[in-house]
Amino acid sequence: MNIPTLKHITCDNGERAVLLADQSGIPLYYPNLFITTQVRAASMALGTIKMSLIALQVLERWQSEYRVDLVKRFQSSKFLTGYELDSLRDFCKKRISPVQVGDDQSQILPFGKVQDFVSRNTQYQRMSVTAQYLDFLAVTLHNKQLDQELKGSVDSMVNTFKKRRPRQQSRYKVEQLDSALSETTLERLHQITREFDPENPFAPNVRFRNVLIIELFASLGLRKGELANIRLDDINFQSNTLRVKRRPDEMTDTRKHQPVVKTAERTLPISSHLSLCIQEYQIRQRRKMVAAKKHGYLFVSHKGSTEGLPLSISSIDYIFKQLKVAVDDRTLSPHKLRHQWNYEFSLSLDLSKQKLSEAQEEQMRSYLMGWNPTSGMASTYNRRHIVEKAHQSIEKHQERLAKMKRRSDG
C-alpha cells in the first residue's frame, strides 16, 4: 500500500516548502501542482499549505485502499459516484498521527483505531480542500477540451461532495472550556521548576535552560515559534527589553522546520531577574558550545550531534511532555501558559490604581500579544476573567434581590 509522506525542503534562498511524495521520496505531480498553483500562489502561510497537503494525503490513502485511480478515471470522463463520495467523506473523518521513521523527519501518516475521529471542523476543512482539488484535477486533465456537458458533470460531483460536509461546530453554541491553568497545576509547576528542586523532571545539564524557557513563556505569553526564534541581538540588557522579530525564510536558520513568529513584531519589557538569568545561561552554558558560536539563536540543544545547534520546536514539545507527567496535567502546554498570562494580566489591571477603558485595555493586550487590535483575539484570551467578572456581577445582583425580599417579608 502506498503511504504518501510530507517532505520538507529548504530552498537556497532560505524559503521553506512542503511537498507530497511517495514512499520512495518522489513528489506526486498533480497534488503538488495543485498546491503550487492554487494554494501557494494565494500567498497562504506554510501551516495552511501543510494542512492542505494533509487533506491530499488522506485522498491518496483513500485511492490506495479503494483502488481508485482519479487520474485515469477523470481522463476517461468517469467521475466519482454517490457511494464513492460517501466513502471518501467517511475516510476524511479518520484521525491520523505522525510517525517518525529512522532518521527521516518527514511525516508518514497511518490511520489509527477505527473509533478515532477528527473534529467536524477538521473534517470540513479536509473535504473543502479535497473538493477544490477534484475540480482542479478534472479541469486540468481535460485542459481546453472540457465542454459544457463535461463541466456540468464535474460541477455536479464537486457540489455533491461539498453538500456532504458536516456542519461546523459553532463556538457560540457550546460554552468554551477554561483555557488557563488550574491553581493546583500552577502551584505544582512553580514548585518543580526550581532548578534544584528534588522533583524537577529534567536532567541536570538542561535544568537551568528549561527553567528559563518556562519562565519566559509564563512571563511574556510567547508562542513556541517566538521563543525558539529569539536571538541574542534581540535582547537589550541595558533597557531590559526583548524584541519579538519576524524572520520568515531565514537563510542562516539551519532547522528543517523553521520556527516562525506568526503575529506582529513587538518589544517587550523583561524583569531584571529574567535579564540576569538570560545572561547567566549565555555565560554558564551556551558560550561553552562550539556550534553555538556559529549562529545567534539564544536557546540551543545540549546533547549529542546537535549540541550547540538552535533548539527545535520538537525539543520544546519534549520539555512540556516531561512537565505534563510531573505536574499530572496532560493539558499543560506553552499555549496554556499564554492563556494564563492573559488571565494574570487582567488581574493586574484590576489591582492597578490607574483605571483603563475597555478599549485601552484591549489595545494594550493586543500589542503585548502581537495581535491586530481589531482581530477580537483579546476577548477570546480574556474569557476566564470575563466569566469571573460576570459571575461576581450576578452574585451581587442576587444579593440585592435577597435583601429586597427580606425587607418586604419583614
JONOR-V758548 format. One record per residue. PHI is phi in whole degrees, -180 to 180 (* if undefined). NEAR is the number of other ideal C-beta (glycine too) atoms within 8 Angstrom. D_FIRST is the distance of its C-alpha to the first C-alpha in Angstrom with 2 decimals. Layout:
BEGIN
((PHI | NEAR | D_FIRST) (PHI | NEAR | D_FIRST))
END
This chain:
BEGIN
((* | 4 | 0.00) (-77 | 7 | 3.77) (-113 | 10 | 6.30) (-67 | 14 | 9.60) (-123 | 13 | 12.68) (-91 | 15 | 16.36) (-111 | 11 | 18.41) (-92 | 11 | 22.11) (-131 | 8 | 24.69) (-119 | 9 | 28.49) (-78 | 9 | 30.50) (-61 | 3 | 33.81) (-87 | 6 | 35.79) (93 | 11 | 34.17) (-67 | 7 | 32.11) (-94 | 12 | 28.81) (-141 | 10 | 25.79) (-127 | 12 | 22.18) (-123 | 11 | 19.48) (-101 | 16 | 15.89) (-127 | 13 | 13.94) (-81 | 9 | 10.61) (-64 | 7 | 9.64) (-87 | 5 | 12.58) (92 | 7 | 14.85) (-82 | 6 | 15.61) (-61 | 8 | 16.71) (-81 | 11 | 15.33) (-63 | 6 | 18.51) (-68 | 9 | 19.21) (-59 | 12 | 18.17) (-74 | 11 | 20.31) (-65 | 9 | 23.02) (-62 | 14 | 23.24) (-62 | 15 | 23.60) (-68 | 9 | 26.18) (-89 | 8 | 28.27) (-108 | 9 | 28.11) (-106 | 11 | 27.65) (-64 | 9 | 28.95) (-65 | 7 | 31.71) (-89 | 6 | 32.93) (61 | 4 | 33.58) (-74 | 8 | 31.25) (-69 | 6 | 30.99) (-59 | 9 | 28.09) (-63 | 6 | 27.23) (-67 | 9 | 27.09) (-62 | 14 | 24.89) (-65 | 10 | 22.45) (-61 | 10 | 22.52) (-66 | 12 | 21.81) (-67 | 14 | 18.80) (-64 | 12 | 17.40) (-61 | 15 | 17.98) (-72 | 16 | 16.03) (-60 | 13 | 13.08) (-60 | 14 | 13.26) (-63 | 11 | 13.57) (-64 | 13 | 10.53) (-66 | 13 | 8.43) (-62 | 12 | 10.65) (-60 | 11 | 10.15) (-67 | 10 | 6.42) (-71 | 8 | 7.43) (-104 | 8 | 10.67) (53 | 6 | 10.04) (-112 | 9 | 12.61) (-110 | 7 | 13.51) (-62 | 9 | 16.28) (-63 | 9 | 17.80) (-65 | 7 | 18.45) (-62 | 11 | 19.58) (-70 | 13 | 21.93) (-63 | 7 | 23.26) (-94 | 6 | 24.37) (61 | 8 | 25.83) (-108 | 5 | 23.74) (-95 | 11 | 23.10) (-69 | 10 | 21.39) (-86 | 6 | 23.31) (-60 | 6 | 24.75) (-71 | 6 | 22.41) (-69 | 10 | 19.33) (-66 | 13 | 21.08) (-63 | 9 | 21.77) (-62 | 10 | 18.14) (-67 | 13 | 17.31) (-57 | 12 | 20.41) (-66 | 7 | 19.38) (-67 | 11 | 15.96) (-70 | 13 | 18.06) (-79 | 8 | 19.93) (-70 | 12 | 17.36) (-82 | 8 | 18.21) (-126 | 11 | 16.00) (-136 | 7 | 17.28) (-72 | 7 | 17.16) (-129 | 8 | 16.33) (-88 | 6 | 18.00) (-118 | 5 | 16.53) (58 | 4 | 19.41) (-92 | 3 | 21.74) (-81 | 6 | 19.29) (-90 | 7 | 20.47) (-68 | 9 | 17.77) (-95 | 7 | 16.01) (-108 | 9 | 12.52) (-118 | 15 | 12.54) (-78 | 8 | 10.80) (-80 | 7 | 12.58) (-86 | 8 | 15.63) (-67 | 4 | 17.72) (-60 | 4 | 18.07) (-81 | 4 | 21.66) (-88 | 7 | 21.04) (-127 | 8 | 21.68) (-81 | 9 | 22.78) (-70 | 7 | 26.28) (-63 | 9 | 27.31) (-65 | 8 | 28.20) (-67 | 8 | 24.74) (-62 | 14 | 23.20) (-60 | 11 | 25.96) (-64 | 10 | 25.23) (-61 | 13 | 21.51) (-68 | 15 | 22.49) (-65 | 10 | 25.31) (-64 | 12 | 23.21) (-62 | 15 | 20.69) (-61 | 11 | 23.75) (-64 | 10 | 25.20) (-69 | 13 | 22.10) (-59 | 14 | 21.90) (-64 | 11 | 25.57) (-60 | 11 | 25.23) (-65 | 13 | 22.48) (-63 | 13 | 24.47) (-68 | 9 | 27.71) (-65 | 9 | 26.41) (-68 | 9 | 24.92) (-92 | 11 | 28.23) (50 | 6 | 30.32) (-92 | 4 | 33.96) (-95 | 6 | 33.39) (-84 | 10 | 32.56) (-81 | 6 | 35.57) (-61 | 5 | 36.92) (-68 | 6 | 35.25) (-65 | 11 | 31.74) (-61 | 9 | 32.42) (-65 | 8 | 33.49) (-67 | 10 | 30.27) (-64 | 14 | 28.20) (-61 | 9 | 30.56) (-63 | 9 | 30.40) (-62 | 13 | 26.58) (-65 | 11 | 26.72) (-66 | 8 | 29.77) (-63 | 10 | 28.43) (-68 | 16 | 25.36) (-63 | 10 | 27.75) (-67 | 6 | 29.93) (-85 | 9 | 27.16) (-65 | 11 | 27.08) (-72 | 6 | 28.63) (-69 | 5 | 32.10) (-71 | 7 | 32.18) (-74 | 9 | 33.88) (-90 | 6 | 37.34) (-72 | 6 | 38.70) (-93 | 3 | 42.11) (-83 | 5 | 41.54) (-115 | 6 | 40.56) (-61 | 3 | 42.66) (-70 | 7 | 40.82) (-74 | 4 | 40.59) (-64 | 7 | 42.67) (-98 | 10 | 40.71) (-83 | 9 | 43.31) (-84 | 12 | 43.63) (-76 | 6 | 45.64) (-61 | 6 | 48.91) (-63 | 6 | 47.68) (-64 | 11 | 44.62) (-64 | 10 | 46.79) (-63 | 8 | 49.46) (-64 | 12 | 47.00) (-64 | 13 | 45.25) (-64 | 8 | 48.62) (-70 | 9 | 49.63) (-81 | 12 | 46.76) (-96 | 12 | 46.22) (-76 | 9 | 49.62) (-56 | 7 | 49.15) (-106 | 5 | 51.09) (-67 | 9 | 50.29) (-63 | 4 | 49.41) (-98 | 7 | 46.47) (-59 | 12 | 44.94) (-80 | 8 | 41.25) (-96 | 10 | 40.85) (-64 | 5 | 41.47) (-55 | 5 | 44.99) (-74 | 6 | 43.92) (-119 | 10 | 42.08) (-61 | 11 | 44.30) (-62 | 11 | 46.64) (-61 | 11 | 43.90) (-67 | 11 | 41.89) (-63 | 13 | 45.06) (-64 | 11 | 45.97) (-60 | 12 | 42.57) (-66 | 13 | 43.00) (-63 | 11 | 46.59) (-67 | 11 | 45.58) (-59 | 13 | 43.00) (-71 | 9 | 45.64) (-82 | 10 | 48.53) (-118 | 10 | 47.04) (65 | 11 | 44.15) (-75 | 11 | 41.82) (-83 | 11 | 38.12) (-59 | 11 | 35.78) (-63 | 11 | 35.38) (-68 | 13 | 39.17) (-68 | 15 | 39.92) (-68 | 14 | 37.52) (-92 | 13 | 39.04) (-66 | 12 | 42.65) (-110 | 9 | 44.48) (-59 | 8 | 47.81) (-78 | 5 | 49.58) (-83 | 10 | 48.50) (-107 | 13 | 50.91) (-106 | 8 | 54.66) (-76 | 8 | 56.37) (-78 | 4 | 59.79) (-96 | 5 | 59.03) (53 | 11 | 56.33) (-132 | 10 | 53.74) (-126 | 12 | 50.02) (-95 | 11 | 48.53) (-91 | 14 | 45.10) (-121 | 9 | 44.07) (-82 | 6 | 41.22) (-137 | 9 | 39.59) (-66 | 5 | 36.65) (55 | 10 | 34.91) (-68 | 8 | 37.33) (-68 | 6 | 37.17) (-83 | 7 | 38.64) (-85 | 12 | 36.02) (-86 | 6 | 33.60) (-69 | 9 | 31.23) (-62 | 6 | 27.66) (-107 | 10 | 27.76) (-67 | 10 | 31.34) (-67 | 13 | 33.26) (-128 | 10 | 34.94) (-92 | 13 | 37.97) (-80 | 7 | 36.94) (-107 | 8 | 40.47) (-71 | 6 | 43.85) (-67 | 8 | 45.61) (-164 | 9 | 48.46) (-113 | 7 | 50.88) (-116 | 10 | 51.12) (-75 | 7 | 53.95) (-124 | 12 | 53.25) (-71 | 8 | 55.70) (-61 | 6 | 57.79) (-62 | 6 | 55.99) (-64 | 12 | 52.55) (-60 | 12 | 53.98) (-66 | 8 | 55.42) (-65 | 10 | 52.19) (-64 | 13 | 50.22) (-64 | 9 | 52.89) (-65 | 9 | 52.86) (-63 | 13 | 49.09) (-62 | 11 | 49.46) (-80 | 8 | 52.33) (-77 | 9 | 51.38) (-129 | 11 | 47.71) (-61 | 12 | 46.16) (-64 | 9 | 48.92) (-81 | 5 | 48.44) (-98 | 12 | 44.91) (-61 | 5 | 44.90) (-65 | 10 | 41.70) (-69 | 11 | 43.09) (-77 | 7 | 45.92) (-95 | 5 | 43.62) (-148 | 10 | 42.62) (-106 | 7 | 44.35) (-71 | 13 | 41.92) (-65 | 13 | 43.68) (-91 | 10 | 41.11) (-130 | 14 | 39.40) (-75 | 12 | 37.18) (-115 | 9 | 39.26) (-143 | 7 | 37.07) (54 | 5 | 35.66) (-69 | 3 | 34.60) (-96 | 7 | 34.54) (-57 | 11 | 38.13) (89 | 12 | 40.12) (-81 | 12 | 37.25) (-55 | 12 | 36.98) (-67 | 10 | 35.61) (-90 | 11 | 32.11) (-62 | 10 | 31.13) (-63 | 7 | 28.80) (-70 | 9 | 31.95) (-64 | 14 | 33.88) (-60 | 9 | 31.20) (-68 | 8 | 31.56) (-58 | 12 | 35.33) (-76 | 11 | 35.03) (-63 | 8 | 32.56) (-68 | 10 | 35.41) (-64 | 13 | 37.99) (-56 | 12 | 36.28) (-70 | 8 | 36.65) (-66 | 10 | 40.18) (-97 | 11 | 41.52) (59 | 6 | 39.55) (-145 | 10 | 38.27) (-73 | 4 | 34.52) (-90 | 6 | 35.32) (-63 | 12 | 37.11) (-163 | 7 | 35.85) (-58 | 12 | 37.46) (-67 | 8 | 37.19) (-64 | 12 | 39.17) (-67 | 13 | 41.79) (-66 | 14 | 41.97) (-65 | 13 | 42.81) (-62 | 12 | 45.25) (-58 | 12 | 46.95) (-65 | 15 | 47.54) (-65 | 12 | 49.05) (-71 | 8 | 51.38) (-64 | 11 | 52.28) (-64 | 10 | 53.49) (-63 | 9 | 55.53) (-64 | 8 | 57.11) (-67 | 9 | 58.15) (-64 | 6 | 59.68) (-84 | 5 | 61.79) (-70 | 8 | 62.83) (-72 | 3 | 66.46) (-88 | 4 | 65.47) (-83 | 4 | 64.00) (-108 | 9 | 61.52) (-74 | 5 | 60.75) (-60 | 6 | 57.35) (-66 | 6 | 56.64) (-64 | 8 | 57.68) (-62 | 11 | 55.52) (-66 | 11 | 52.46) (-65 | 9 | 53.18) (-63 | 9 | 53.52) (-63 | 14 | 50.33) (-63 | 14 | 48.37) (-65 | 9 | 49.73) (-65 | 10 | 48.99) (-92 | 13 | 45.40) (85 | 13 | 44.85) (-92 | 11 | 44.43) (-69 | 7 | 45.89) (-56 | 9 | 49.05) (-100 | 4 | 48.17) (-76 | 8 | 44.54) (84 | 6 | 45.51) (-67 | 10 | 43.57) (-58 | 14 | 46.85) (-71 | 9 | 47.37) (-63 | 7 | 43.77) (-78 | 12 | 44.13) (-99 | 12 | 47.65) (-60 | 11 | 46.73) (-60 | 11 | 47.75) (-68 | 11 | 51.15) (-62 | 9 | 51.65) (-63 | 9 | 50.95) (-62 | 8 | 53.39) (-64 | 8 | 56.06) (-64 | 8 | 55.56) (-64 | 8 | 55.97) (-62 | 8 | 59.11) (-65 | 8 | 60.55) (-72 | 8 | 60.04) (-66 | 8 | 61.46) (-65 | 8 | 64.57) (-62 | 8 | 64.81) (-67 | 8 | 64.68) (-64 | 8 | 67.32) (-64 | 8 | 69.61) (-63 | 8 | 69.19) (-65 | 8 | 70.04) (-65 | 8 | 73.17) (-63 | 8 | 74.29) (-68 | 8 | 73.88) (-64 | 8 | 75.88) (-66 | 7 | 78.67) (-71 | 6 | 78.86) (-71 | 5 | 78.94) (-77 | 4 | 81.73))
END
